[in-house]
Amino acid sequence: MSMRDPLYNDESTASIGGPETNVPKHVAIIMDGNGRWAKAHGMPRFAGHKEGVATVVKVVKTAVDYGVDALTLYTFSTENWKRPKTEVEFILKLPKEFLGVHLPELMANNVRIEAIGDMSKLPVATRRAIQYAIDRTRHNDGLQLNFALNYGSRQEMLSAMEAVFADLNTARLSLEELDEEQFSKYLYTADTTEPDLLIRTGGEKRLSNFLLWQLAYTEFWFSDILWPDFTGQDFIDALEAYGQRKRRYGGV
Ligand code: FPP
């Protein structure tokens, strides 16, 4: 039976997406390859990012269909400011454009929007659009869709450490209480489970400062496919590959 349409709920597919199946609860994605896709099509880099948004739409829909709980998308890193100003401005306008078009559909699909990263440096219009979407979708309890925007894992850990120091020896935290679980509460991802599956498209095999703490026990899935060419079926292939993995968390 094809798993292409998990909403097709006859008996043979009834268990897909249910708790007894091996669907990753949290999937994180490094969406790489937009620039190369554009170049290969004789287009400017921004055209690749625009096409990348279309892939986001497909992947979010598939994640909803499959019963994935959380999807974290590396949309703009703390290092991406090094790109030409016009490209930076273009990428940072995409969340507003995406939400402007797709928010009603996301609401209808019970999606809850979240963001991780230092929002203070983003253009005001982008920040407002994201905050509006977070507020509108706050009570949805379906897929949690996290946009990592101006996100860098080292920056996240440093600001977590600053907050830890500020709380130490107050009623909030003592040195004896500080363990992995407590530290995790100081990260942007405090309210999210750690990713079960990391997908990176575009052929590179590195983490690029993405969720370094949170990916400690995550399964990785790398694909040569450039993000704009990545399809819902490719996403399903990754989910199914995850389903075959045996996770041991350092045990036997
Ligand atoms: C990396 O590809 C991609 C980015 C830095 C931008 C990612 C943004 C999107 C896919 C748009 C999604 C946004 C929303 C809000 C839905 P690259 O440019 O580094 O590609 P290259 O390695 O081929 O140059």
py3Dmol code that shows the C-alpha trace and the ligand (Angstrom):
import py3Dmol

protein = """\
ATOM      1  CA  MET A   1       0.000   0.000   0.000  1.00  0.00           C
ATOM      2  CA  SER A   2       1.435   3.345  -0.954  1.00  0.00           C
ATOM      3  CA  MET A   3       1.984   5.752   1.913  1.00  0.00           C
ATOM      4  CA  ARG A   4       1.585   8.678  -0.471  1.00  0.00           C
ATOM      5  CA  ASP A   5      -1.772   9.620   0.920  1.00  0.00           C
ATOM      6  CA  PRO A   6      -1.780   9.031   4.651  1.00  0.00           C
ATOM      7  CA  LEU A   7      -5.140  10.757   4.973  1.00  0.00           C
ATOM      8  CA  TYR A   8      -6.583   7.835   3.055  1.00  0.00           C
ATOM      9  CA  ASN A   9      -7.820   6.161   6.160  1.00  0.00           C
ATOM     10  CA  ASP A  10      -8.828   2.625   5.261  1.00  0.00           C
ATOM     11  CA  GLU A  11      -7.739  -0.268   7.449  1.00  0.00           C
ATOM     12  CA  SER A  12      -4.395  -0.826   5.794  1.00  0.00           C
ATOM     13  CA  THR A  13      -3.305   2.742   6.498  1.00  0.00           C
ATOM     14  CA  ALA A  14      -5.160   3.269   9.765  1.00  0.00           C
ATOM     15  CA  SER A  15      -2.007   3.015  11.833  1.00  0.00           C
ATOM     16  CA  ILE A  16       0.029   5.513   9.798  1.00  0.00           C
ATOM     17  CA  GLY A  17       0.735   8.541  11.896  1.00  0.00           C
ATOM     18  CA  GLY A  18      -0.593   6.869  15.015  1.00  0.00           C
ATOM     19  CA  PRO A  19       1.496   6.640  18.173  1.00  0.00           C
ATOM     20  CA  GLU A  20       2.334   2.984  17.523  1.00  0.00           C
ATOM     21  CA  THR A  21       4.102   3.812  14.258  1.00  0.00           C
ATOM     22  CA  ASN A  22       7.612   5.108  13.931  1.00  0.00           C
ATOM     23  CA  VAL A  23       6.894   8.607  12.640  1.00  0.00           C
ATOM     24  CA  PRO A  24       9.480  11.087  13.931  1.00  0.00           C
ATOM     25  CA  LYS A  25       7.794  13.484  16.342  1.00  0.00           C
ATOM     26  CA  HIS A  26      10.101  16.380  15.528  1.00  0.00           C
ATOM     27  CA  VAL A  27      11.822  16.893  12.176  1.00  0.00           C
ATOM     28  CA  ALA A  28      14.404  19.640  11.638  1.00  0.00           C
ATOM     29  CA  ILE A  29      15.445  20.665   8.126  1.00  0.00           C
ATOM     30  CA  ILE A  30      18.449  22.508   6.702  1.00  0.00           C
ATOM     31  CA  MET A  31      16.940  23.692   3.420  1.00  0.00           C
ATOM     32  CA  ASP A  32      20.041  23.986   1.261  1.00  0.00           C
ATOM     33  CA  GLY A  33      20.540  24.385  -2.479  1.00  0.00           C
ATOM     34  CA  ASN A  34      18.353  27.333  -3.461  1.00  0.00           C
ATOM     35  CA  GLY A  35      21.230  29.307  -4.973  1.00  0.00           C
ATOM     36  CA  ARG A  36      22.541  26.367  -7.009  1.00  0.00           C
ATOM     37  CA  TRP A  37      19.041  25.559  -8.221  1.00  0.00           C
ATOM     38  CA  ALA A  38      18.643  29.121  -9.471  1.00  0.00           C
ATOM     39  CA  LYS A  39      22.051  29.076 -11.159  1.00  0.00           C
ATOM     40  CA  ALA A  40      21.250  25.780 -12.882  1.00  0.00           C
ATOM     41  CA  HIS A  41      18.089  27.381 -14.259  1.00  0.00           C
ATOM     42  CA  GLY A  42      19.887  30.540 -15.382  1.00  0.00           C
ATOM     43  CA  MET A  43      18.057  32.610 -12.775  1.00  0.00           C
ATOM     44  CA  PRO A  44      19.216  34.997 -10.020  1.00  0.00           C
ATOM     45  CA  ARG A  45      19.680  33.496  -6.544  1.00  0.00           C
ATOM     46  CA  PHE A  46      16.497  35.031  -5.160  1.00  0.00           C
ATOM     47  CA  ALA A  47      14.447  32.969  -7.643  1.00  0.00           C
ATOM     48  CA  GLY A  48      15.796  29.872  -5.884  1.00  0.00           C
ATOM     49  CA  HIS A  49      14.628  31.155  -2.517  1.00  0.00           C
ATOM     50  CA  LYS A  50      11.206  31.920  -3.959  1.00  0.00           C
ATOM     51  CA  GLU A  51      10.964  28.397  -5.322  1.00  0.00           C
ATOM     52  CA  GLY A  52      12.159  27.185  -1.925  1.00  0.00           C
ATOM     53  CA  VAL A  53       9.019  28.642  -0.367  1.00  0.00           C
ATOM     54  CA  ALA A  54       6.921  26.413  -2.642  1.00  0.00           C
ATOM     55  CA  THR A  55       8.835  23.416  -1.273  1.00  0.00           C
ATOM     56  CA  VAL A  56       8.121  24.588   2.287  1.00  0.00           C
ATOM     57  CA  VAL A  57       4.396  24.600   1.459  1.00  0.00           C
ATOM     58  CA  LYS A  58       4.589  21.004   0.177  1.00  0.00           C
ATOM     59  CA  VAL A  59       6.659  19.732   3.087  1.00  0.00           C
ATOM     60  CA  VAL A  60       4.426  21.379   5.709  1.00  0.00           C
ATOM     61  CA  LYS A  61       1.370  19.798   4.117  1.00  0.00           C
ATOM     62  CA  THR A  62       3.029  16.386   4.098  1.00  0.00           C
ATOM     63  CA  ALA A  63       4.137  16.797   7.730  1.00  0.00           C
ATOM     64  CA  VAL A  64       0.525  17.580   8.695  1.00  0.00           C
ATOM     65  CA  ASP A  65      -0.741  14.565   6.761  1.00  0.00           C
ATOM     66  CA  TYR A  66       1.796  12.299   8.406  1.00  0.00           C
ATOM     67  CA  GLY A  67       1.100  13.409  11.941  1.00  0.00           C
ATOM     68  CA  VAL A  68       4.553  14.891  12.566  1.00  0.00           C
ATOM     69  CA  ASP A  69       4.299  16.938  15.801  1.00  0.00           C
ATOM     70  CA  ALA A  70       6.972  19.573  15.111  1.00  0.00           C
ATOM     71  CA  LEU A  71       8.886  20.834  12.086  1.00  0.00           C
ATOM     72  CA  THR A  72      11.810  23.239  12.505  1.00  0.00           C
ATOM     73  CA  LEU A  73      13.040  24.987   9.354  1.00  0.00           C
ATOM     74  CA  TYR A  74      16.448  26.668   9.170  1.00  0.00           C
ATOM     75  CA  THR A  75      15.289  29.760   7.322  1.00  0.00           C
ATOM     76  CA  PHE A  76      17.997  32.322   8.103  1.00  0.00           C
ATOM     77  CA  SER A  77      21.149  31.793  10.150  1.00  0.00           C
ATOM     78  CA  THR A  78      23.220  34.254  12.152  1.00  0.00           C
ATOM     79  CA  GLU A  79      25.897  33.719   9.462  1.00  0.00           C
ATOM     80  CA  ASN A  80      23.552  34.516   6.555  1.00  0.00           C
ATOM     81  CA  TRP A  81      23.993  38.271   7.203  1.00  0.00           C
ATOM     82  CA  LYS A  82      27.282  37.899   5.277  1.00  0.00           C
ATOM     83  CA  ARG A  83      25.332  37.529   2.019  1.00  0.00           C
ATOM     84  CA  PRO A  84      24.724  40.473  -0.307  1.00  0.00           C
ATOM     85  CA  LYS A  85      22.285  42.973   1.239  1.00  0.00           C
ATOM     86  CA  THR A  86      19.695  42.479  -1.512  1.00  0.00           C
ATOM     87  CA  GLU A  87      19.648  38.707  -0.937  1.00  0.00           C
ATOM     88  CA  VAL A  88      19.375  39.143   2.851  1.00  0.00           C
ATOM     89  CA  GLU A  89      16.480  41.561   2.402  1.00  0.00           C
ATOM     90  CA  PHE A  90      14.780  39.192  -0.009  1.00  0.00           C
ATOM     91  CA  ILE A  91      15.009  36.170   2.306  1.00  0.00           C
ATOM     92  CA  LEU A  92      13.841  38.179   5.302  1.00  0.00           C
ATOM     93  CA  LYS A  93      10.720  39.293   3.429  1.00  0.00           C
ATOM     94  CA  LEU A  94       9.697  35.700   2.685  1.00  0.00           C
ATOM     95  CA  PRO A  95       8.119  34.862   6.062  1.00  0.00           C
ATOM     96  CA  LYS A  96       5.669  37.784   5.714  1.00  0.00           C
ATOM     97  CA  GLU A  97       4.839  36.823   2.120  1.00  0.00           C
ATOM     98  CA  PHE A  98       4.443  33.162   3.037  1.00  0.00           C
ATOM     99  CA  LEU A  99       2.217  33.901   6.032  1.00  0.00           C
ATOM    100  CA  GLY A 100       0.221  36.496   4.067  1.00  0.00           C
ATOM    101  CA  VAL A 101      -0.778  33.810   1.593  1.00  0.00           C
ATOM    102  CA  HIS A 102      -0.839  30.654   3.698  1.00  0.00           C
ATOM    103  CA  LEU A 103      -1.935  31.622   7.203  1.00  0.00           C
ATOM    104  CA  PRO A 104      -5.646  30.794   6.606  1.00  0.00           C
ATOM    105  CA  GLU A 105      -4.654  27.349   5.294  1.00  0.00           C
ATOM    106  CA  LEU A 106      -2.299  26.821   8.239  1.00  0.00           C
ATOM    107  CA  MET A 107      -5.115  27.767  10.633  1.00  0.00           C
ATOM    108  CA  ALA A 108      -7.454  25.351   8.860  1.00  0.00           C
ATOM    109  CA  ASN A 109      -4.854  22.619   9.323  1.00  0.00           C
ATOM    110  CA  ASN A 110      -4.478  23.384  13.041  1.00  0.00           C
ATOM    111  CA  VAL A 111      -0.805  24.410  12.613  1.00  0.00           C
ATOM    112  CA  ARG A 112       0.860  26.391  15.414  1.00  0.00           C
ATOM    113  CA  ILE A 113       3.557  28.831  14.281  1.00  0.00           C
ATOM    114  CA  GLU A 114       6.626  29.412  16.423  1.00  0.00           C
ATOM    115  CA  ALA A 115       9.997  31.082  15.838  1.00  0.00           C
ATOM    116  CA  ILE A 116      13.458  30.519  17.271  1.00  0.00           C
ATOM    117  CA  GLY A 117      16.392  32.880  17.008  1.00  0.00           C
ATOM    118  CA  ASP A 118      17.124  36.500  17.823  1.00  0.00           C
ATOM    119  CA  MET A 119      14.064  38.241  16.402  1.00  0.00           C
ATOM    120  CA  SER A 120      15.246  41.672  17.566  1.00  0.00           C
ATOM    121  CA  LYS A 121      17.515  42.093  14.511  1.00  0.00           C
ATOM    122  CA  LEU A 122      14.831  41.241  11.933  1.00  0.00           C
ATOM    123  CA  PRO A 123      13.017  43.905   9.879  1.00  0.00           C
ATOM    124  CA  VAL A 124      10.005  45.219  11.811  1.00  0.00           C
ATOM    125  CA  ALA A 125       7.523  44.046   9.158  1.00  0.00           C
ATOM    126  CA  THR A 126       8.894  40.499   9.345  1.00  0.00           C
ATOM    127  CA  ARG A 127       8.765  40.494  13.131  1.00  0.00           C
ATOM    128  CA  ARG A 128       5.201  41.778  13.149  1.00  0.00           C
ATOM    129  CA  ALA A 129       4.024  39.187  10.607  1.00  0.00           C
ATOM    130  CA  ILE A 130       5.583  36.377  12.620  1.00  0.00           C
ATOM    131  CA  GLN A 131       4.243  37.645  15.936  1.00  0.00           C
ATOM    132  CA  TYR A 132       0.796  37.978  14.406  1.00  0.00           C
ATOM    133  CA  ALA A 133       0.960  34.377  13.139  1.00  0.00           C
ATOM    134  CA  ILE A 134       2.226  33.143  16.527  1.00  0.00           C
ATOM    135  CA  ASP A 135      -0.651  34.907  18.276  1.00  0.00           C
ATOM    136  CA  ARG A 136      -3.284  33.769  15.772  1.00  0.00           C
ATOM    137  CA  THR A 137      -2.211  30.122  15.927  1.00  0.00           C
ATOM    138  CA  ARG A 138      -1.411  29.998  19.668  1.00  0.00           C
ATOM    139  CA  HIS A 139      -4.317  27.686  20.511  1.00  0.00           C
ATOM    140  CA  ASN A 140      -3.814  25.269  17.620  1.00  0.00           C
ATOM    141  CA  ASP A 141      -2.594  21.871  18.746  1.00  0.00           C
ATOM    142  CA  GLY A 142      -1.584  20.259  15.451  1.00  0.00           C
ATOM    143  CA  LEU A 143       1.823  20.579  13.796  1.00  0.00           C
ATOM    144  CA  GLN A 144       4.179  23.022  15.518  1.00  0.00           C
ATOM    145  CA  LEU A 145       5.942  24.873  12.699  1.00  0.00           C
ATOM    146  CA  ASN A 146       9.123  26.569  13.935  1.00  0.00           C
ATOM    147  CA  PHE A 147      10.951  29.052  11.769  1.00  0.00           C
ATOM    148  CA  ALA A 148      14.605  29.408  12.748  1.00  0.00           C
ATOM    149  CA  LEU A 149      15.273  33.037  11.879  1.00  0.00           C
ATOM    150  CA  ASN A 150      18.494  34.813  12.711  1.00  0.00           C
ATOM    151  CA  TYR A 151      19.246  31.572  14.511  1.00  0.00           C
ATOM    152  CA  GLY A 152      22.719  30.351  15.454  1.00  0.00           C
ATOM    153  CA  SER A 153      23.311  27.553  17.901  1.00  0.00           C
ATOM    154  CA  ARG A 154      26.423  29.060  19.479  1.00  0.00           C
ATOM    155  CA  GLN A 155      24.668  32.398  19.963  1.00  0.00           C
ATOM    156  CA  GLU A 156      21.723  30.496  21.483  1.00  0.00           C
ATOM    157  CA  MET A 157      23.995  28.698  23.937  1.00  0.00           C
ATOM    158  CA  LEU A 158      25.821  31.895  24.893  1.00  0.00           C
ATOM    159  CA  SER A 159      22.619  33.766  25.620  1.00  0.00           C
ATOM    160  CA  ALA A 160      21.337  30.727  27.539  1.00  0.00           C
ATOM    161  CA  MET A 161      24.516  30.830  29.604  1.00  0.00           C
ATOM    162  CA  GLU A 162      24.073  34.533  30.312  1.00  0.00           C
ATOM    163  CA  ALA A 163      20.540  33.834  31.530  1.00  0.00           C
ATOM    164  CA  VAL A 164      21.801  30.930  33.647  1.00  0.00           C
ATOM    165  CA  PHE A 165      24.383  33.196  35.295  1.00  0.00           C
ATOM    166  CA  ALA A 166      21.718  35.801  35.979  1.00  0.00           C
ATOM    167  CA  ASP A 167      19.492  33.191  37.659  1.00  0.00           C
ATOM    168  CA  LEU A 168      22.216  31.361  39.595  1.00  0.00           C
ATOM    169  CA  ASN A 169      21.942  31.587  43.343  1.00  0.00           C
ATOM    170  CA  THR A 170      18.522  33.159  43.146  1.00  0.00           C
ATOM    171  CA  ALA A 171      15.283  31.360  43.950  1.00  0.00           C
ATOM    172  CA  ARG A 172      15.165  30.366  40.266  1.00  0.00           C
ATOM    173  CA  LEU A 173      18.335  28.258  40.060  1.00  0.00           C
ATOM    174  CA  SER A 174      21.166  26.844  42.159  1.00  0.00           C
ATOM    175  CA  LEU A 175      24.369  25.268  40.860  1.00  0.00           C
ATOM    176  CA  GLU A 176      23.258  21.892  42.260  1.00  0.00           C
ATOM    177  CA  GLU A 177      20.055  22.063  40.217  1.00  0.00           C
ATOM    178  CA  LEU A 178      21.844  22.901  36.962  1.00  0.00           C
ATOM    179  CA  ASP A 179      21.782  19.798  34.784  1.00  0.00           C
ATOM    180  CA  GLU A 180      21.033  19.080  31.100  1.00  0.00           C
ATOM    181  CA  GLU A 181      17.296  19.325  31.622  1.00  0.00           C
ATOM    182  CA  GLN A 182      17.550  22.661  33.421  1.00  0.00           C
ATOM    183  CA  PHE A 183      19.967  24.072  30.831  1.00  0.00           C
ATOM    184  CA  SER A 184      17.620  23.038  28.007  1.00  0.00           C
ATOM    185  CA  LYS A 185      14.973  25.294  29.519  1.00  0.00           C
ATOM    186  CA  TYR A 186      17.159  28.310  28.748  1.00  0.00           C
ATOM    187  CA  LEU A 187      17.324  27.530  25.016  1.00  0.00           C
ATOM    188  CA  TYR A 188      14.914  28.859  22.370  1.00  0.00           C
ATOM    189  CA  THR A 189      13.626  25.303  22.068  1.00  0.00           C
ATOM    190  CA  ALA A 190      12.582  25.018  25.740  1.00  0.00           C
ATOM    191  CA  ASP A 191       9.021  24.100  24.803  1.00  0.00           C
ATOM    192  CA  THR A 192       9.888  21.638  22.031  1.00  0.00           C
ATOM    193  CA  THR A 193      11.141  18.063  22.129  1.00  0.00           C
ATOM    194  CA  GLU A 194      14.583  17.438  20.626  1.00  0.00           C
ATOM    195  CA  PRO A 195      14.504  16.621  16.894  1.00  0.00           C
ATOM    196  CA  ASP A 196      14.227  12.919  16.083  1.00  0.00           C
ATOM    197  CA  LEU A 197      15.252  13.448  12.476  1.00  0.00           C
ATOM    198  CA  LEU A 198      17.457  16.054  10.785  1.00  0.00           C
ATOM    199  CA  ILE A 199      17.201  16.415   7.024  1.00  0.00           C
ATOM    200  CA  ARG A 200      19.756  18.382   5.025  1.00  0.00           C
ATOM    201  CA  THR A 201      19.224  18.823   1.305  1.00  0.00           C
ATOM    202  CA  GLY A 202      21.671  20.163  -1.273  1.00  0.00           C
ATOM    203  CA  GLY A 203      24.456  17.616  -0.886  1.00  0.00           C
ATOM    204  CA  GLU A 204      26.494  19.187   1.948  1.00  0.00           C
ATOM    205  CA  LYS A 205      27.055  17.142   5.094  1.00  0.00           C
ATOM    206  CA  ARG A 206      27.481  19.610   7.910  1.00  0.00           C
ATOM    207  CA  LEU A 207      25.387  21.182  10.658  1.00  0.00           C
ATOM    208  CA  SER A 208      26.165  24.849   9.935  1.00  0.00           C
ATOM    209  CA  ASN A 209      25.574  25.959  13.547  1.00  0.00           C
ATOM    210  CA  PHE A 210      22.059  24.490  13.657  1.00  0.00           C
ATOM    211  CA  LEU A 211      20.663  23.080  16.929  1.00  0.00           C
ATOM    212  CA  LEU A 212      24.035  21.721  18.089  1.00  0.00           C
ATOM    213  CA  TRP A 213      22.803  20.920  21.605  1.00  0.00           C
ATOM    214  CA  GLN A 214      19.425  19.590  20.512  1.00  0.00           C
ATOM    215  CA  LEU A 215      20.791  17.256  17.795  1.00  0.00           C
ATOM    216  CA  ALA A 216      22.936  15.195  20.192  1.00  0.00           C
ATOM    217  CA  TYR A 217      20.927  11.980  19.589  1.00  0.00           C
ATOM    218  CA  THR A 218      19.113  12.897  16.388  1.00  0.00           C
ATOM    219  CA  GLU A 219      19.116  10.665  13.299  1.00  0.00           C
ATOM    220  CA  PHE A 220      20.550  12.403  10.210  1.00  0.00           C
ATOM    221  CA  TRP A 221      19.305  12.073   6.633  1.00  0.00           C
ATOM    222  CA  PHE A 222      21.261  13.781   3.872  1.00  0.00           C
ATOM    223  CA  SER A 223      20.025  14.265   0.333  1.00  0.00           C
ATOM    224  CA  ASP A 224      21.751  15.592  -2.785  1.00  0.00           C
ATOM    225  CA  ILE A 225      18.463  17.041  -4.004  1.00  0.00           C
ATOM    226  CA  LEU A 226      18.449  20.837  -4.111  1.00  0.00           C
ATOM    227  CA  TRP A 227      15.737  22.250  -1.819  1.00  0.00           C
ATOM    228  CA  PRO A 228      13.534  23.699  -4.613  1.00  0.00           C
ATOM    229  CA  ASP A 229      13.461  20.235  -6.233  1.00  0.00           C
ATOM    230  CA  PHE A 230      12.642  18.441  -2.965  1.00  0.00           C
ATOM    231  CA  THR A 231       9.140  16.941  -3.129  1.00  0.00           C
ATOM    232  CA  GLY A 232       6.549  15.718  -0.642  1.00  0.00           C
ATOM    233  CA  GLN A 233       7.533  12.187  -1.666  1.00  0.00           C
ATOM    234  CA  ASP A 234      11.212  12.915  -0.890  1.00  0.00           C
ATOM    235  CA  PHE A 235      10.100  14.050   2.557  1.00  0.00           C
ATOM    236  CA  ILE A 236       8.096  10.836   2.959  1.00  0.00           C
ATOM    237  CA  ASP A 237      11.198   8.843   1.899  1.00  0.00           C
ATOM    238  CA  ALA A 238      13.131  10.509   4.732  1.00  0.00           C
ATOM    239  CA  LEU A 239      10.350   9.767   7.229  1.00  0.00           C
ATOM    240  CA  GLU A 240      10.265   6.144   6.132  1.00  0.00           C
ATOM    241  CA  ALA A 241      14.053   5.822   6.293  1.00  0.00           C
ATOM    242  CA  TYR A 242      13.813   7.120   9.863  1.00  0.00           C
ATOM    243  CA  GLY A 243      11.217   4.435  10.567  1.00  0.00           C
ATOM    244  CA  GLN A 244      13.869   1.780   9.810  1.00  0.00           C
ATOM    245  CA  ARG A 245      16.481   3.233  12.160  1.00  0.00           C
ATOM    246  CA  LYS A 246      17.254   1.677  15.533  1.00  0.00           C
ATOM    247  CA  ARG A 247      17.915   4.369  18.083  1.00  0.00           C
ATOM    248  CA  ARG A 248      20.044   3.363  21.054  1.00  0.00           C
ATOM    249  CA  TYR A 249      20.893   6.669  22.740  1.00  0.00           C
ATOM    250  CA  GLY A 250      24.330   5.326  23.682  1.00  0.00           C
ATOM    251  CA  GLY A 251      22.926   2.021  24.967  1.00  0.00           C
ATOM    252  CA  VAL A 252      23.111  -1.372  23.273  1.00  0.00           C
TER     253      VAL A 252
END
"""
ligand_1 = """\
24
FPP
C 20.146 27.923 1.723
O 20.349 27.756 0.348
C 18.866 28.573 1.937
C 18.659 29.708 2.652
C 19.734 30.406 3.370
C 17.341 30.334 2.720
C 16.245 29.353 3.083
C 14.959 29.964 2.847
C 13.948 29.365 2.191
C 13.989 28.000 1.641
C 12.672 30.077 2.049
C 11.685 29.581 3.056
C 11.105 30.648 3.795
C 9.827 30.702 4.278
C 9.531 31.757 5.222
C 8.731 29.826 3.923
P 21.573 28.504 -0.355
O 21.106 29.835 -0.782
O 22.743 28.519 0.587
O 21.840 27.573 -1.571
P 23.249 27.283 -2.247
O 24.073 26.502 -1.237
O 22.887 26.473 -3.443
O 23.868 28.613 -2.600
"""
view = py3Dmol.view(width=600, height=400)
view.addModel(protein, "pdb")
view.setStyle({"model": 0}, {"cartoon": {"style": "trace"}})
view.addModel(ligand_1, "xyz")
view.setStyle({"model": 1}, {"stick": {}})
view.zoomTo()
view.show()
